[in-house]
Amino acid sequence: MGDRLKQAVGNVVSGEAFWDREKDMELLIERIDEGANILLVAQRRIGKTSVLAELHERLGDRYICLFVDLQAARSGPEAIADLSTVIHRHRSLWEKTREVFANILETVTDRIEKVDAGEIGVTLRAGLTGGNWRGKGDQIFKILANCEKPVVLMFDELPIMVNYMLKDENFKITPERRKQTDEFLSWLRKNTIEHQGKVRTIVSGSIGLEPILRQARLSATVNHLEPFELKAWDEDTAKGCIRELAKGYDMTLEEGVPEEMVKMLVCCIPHHVQMFFSHIYGACKRRGDMSCSVEQVAEVFEKEMLGVRGHAELTHYEERLEMVLGKEMFTMALDMLTETAVEGCLTQEAIKGFQKEYASNALDAAEALKGILWVLEHDGYLEKSAAGHKFVSGLLQRWWKTRHGGNFVSVLQRGK
């Protein structure tokens, strides 16, 4: 781990800053070596992108690793342009690939050696139109399949791209958008299967891909991908990270501090562990005392983690949920999550209450509730318990209650 583990709140990490995950990395590399195509599955802020970065570092001597961020892509042509921009950074690979785009790159042919990846990307996005992107994409896959080393093709934020492809500005799926999305995912599936063993594909993102495709009945387009679940840290791993961070920043943690931090978080999502430590470190620096007690942990949790800075970070959970569910179903989900946060559990009686309350809407309330619960479970907001559904994360529950629970009335008490 090196002499000092550094804070990495919000940053992609690899190498010495990459904490633990050794068993996950061993299993993942084993599956890659066996030729698997993988869908990384995890709740938000687990560190999927950091896992991809670490894979890139560990596999670089045996594989050509191409990391493609599709967050800004909105179509098949744009995805091909983004892939080609990444290939451009690998000069020997680009030499084999640029002929695919000879007609598009005519405008920069006279200075092609001096053009940077950004300009290449803009040029390709403008030139890849209509149906020509599929044929050019096929050619790229064939070139990758014939490289001197096998290729690991990492598509990060493919779910964000797919969500935007499928839905209009009101997050509603339209027939035309569904058709275009089906065409792109079917094309990707075809090439992934055709070049199995030569090109390994890994898909990841900050929202779940399956819930989005399930809404559009397009789940079959990714049935060639093998799910690989990344779980939150266990308590010992989280406490070890906290102690190592404290050591690196010359902090003294009094007895019970790491345990109290873990207890408050409930679920040790790596980003939340790092965020909690960052707030504690900042509080110590401000008061000029680099020691921390259990009482101070509670104070930082209340004032910082649940305060304005924590608010800015955790609001992302709401935004991503609305993106997946759409405005109408998001209203129901917001109500259900607030019920769970305030009451501590979403019981079957409460679910029936929501079904009755929303039955007057044009939405099929029973089906909508089933779909919402499936998404909330899949993306790590809620989990089933003997009593009903509960928040997975203690931090998210407390934050949700603070943000939305002020004047909330339980669905079972409304109208009484």
Secondary structure, 3 states (H helix, E strand, C coil): CCCCCCCCCCCCCCHHHCCCCHHHHHHHHHHHHCCCCEEEECCCCCCHHHHHHHHHHHHCCCCEEEEEECCCCCCHHHHHHHHHHHHHCCHHHHHHHHHHHCCHHHHHHHHCCCCCHHHHHHHHHHHCCCCHHHHHHHHHHHHHHCCCCCEEEEEECHHHHHHHHHECCCCCECHHHHHHHHHHHHHHHHHHHHCCCCEEEEEECCCCHHHHHHHHCCHHHHCCCEEEECCCECHHHHHHHHHHHHHHCCCEECCCHHHHHHHHHCCECHHHHHHHHHHHHHHHHHHCCCEECHHHHHHHHHHHHCCHHHHHHHHHHHHHHHHHHCHHHHHHHHHHHHHHHHHCCECHHHHHHHHHHCCCCCCCHHHHHHHHHHHHHHCCCEEECCCCEEECCHHHHHHHHHHHCCCCCCCCCCCC
